[in-house]
């Protein structure tokens, strides 16, 4: 049980002190050849069983619910297969191995787990005070603050070990190390020590460790076997990556949900894509945003090639915007839908990638290409806008006859809406990863744009409802 600290979980939350105390008492009685009351042994058995099953549930599926951030204690985290696992583990005297087999074993998780151990060690050894507020440094500056900055970047691995004593001059080497730090934290890469870089470097190492623990928990939420071929969207880093086996085949920028329309964590399977899709405005978006646009511009629907429809099938009719009282519109009296026709100006662009999920989230093209030049790209209503959707379409449709790059472009140019099924479903994972390890082994941190890390860290630290 003590080993689960390496997974970012607290052993004391699983009866550890009680187990140790009762075990010591039982062993003392056996040593003194005293009879152990059956009730004592039964209580000890139940205590150990509860500890194993609760801990196993948290290692296998996560301790915290990804939507509510509530902790799953016994009764909600335990499933039937874990009881069988315990039976087998006891029969083979492999309880420790059984627990160790439950967390994810892929590189995303294992690399983070290894980093957690080294970062806690760094936090225990390193004691430094925050650098003074308002400190700004750039190439050519001198002083004790430059020397201190150099020491910190050396400790964090952004500056190579120097043979001579730390210099008090902001030189080329220090500028390069500041750029390295900025790159690893998703900041604007200026090479100057500016306020945003100061704020990032002043985050305590203990807090960094907690953020690593939170990201280990997020990976436990997803299927532990990612599959041979899958798409991984890192929401916090505004990036999509496509994998086949271990190598990364494709990477591109994405636009994710804004703070008001956050993109959730979930797993699904992409089944098909749509060429030249139309777009039906979701009801929440229609009520919260579109109404305001219409009130400001009576020609909004016509200018954006949108139509208002009532009924379905043969009874479907188009109605005029002027016939609707937009100031009184609400969920109860909304009896129509707004559809944007396919075309280059459609909000979904020319390609839509579909994977069933309860959040109605999908990947798609976008006419707003200028957003991809920005560092922070949280602008959507929750869906993901892909920087290079045609390349993604080529990747997901590989192996499907008559659907190579040339045929995909021809279908787009034809202008007709078409649904194209994939040869085999492709696993899709959406994860709000604020910490991860890159292919080159560098540790990456990103801003907590949705402010989820704090909630998750607090939930992971919450003690069980019963006194231990």
Secondary structure, 3 states (H helix, E strand, C coil): CHHHHHHCCCHHHHCHHHHHHHHHHHHHHHHCCCCCCHHHHHHHHHHHHHHHHHHHHHHHHCCECCCCCCECCCCCCCCHHHHHHHHHHHHHCCHHHHHHCCCCCCHHHHHHHHHHHHHHHHHHHCCCCCCCCCCCECCCCECHHHHHHHHHHHHCCCCCCCCCCCCCECCHHHHHHHHHHHHHCCCCCCCCECHHHHHHHCCCHHHHHHHHHHHHHHHHHCCCCCCCEEEEEECCCCEEEEEECCEEEEEEEEEEECHHHCCCCEEEEEEEEEECCCEECCHHHHHHHHHHHHHHCCCHHHHCCEEEEECCHHHCEEECHHHCCHHHCCCCCCCCEEEECCCCCCCCCCEEEEECCCCCCCEECCCCHHHHHCCCCEEECCCEEECCHHHHHHHHCCCCCCCCHHHHHHHHHHCCCEEEEEEEEEEEEEECCCEEECCCCCEEECCCCCCCHHHHHHHHCCCCCCCC
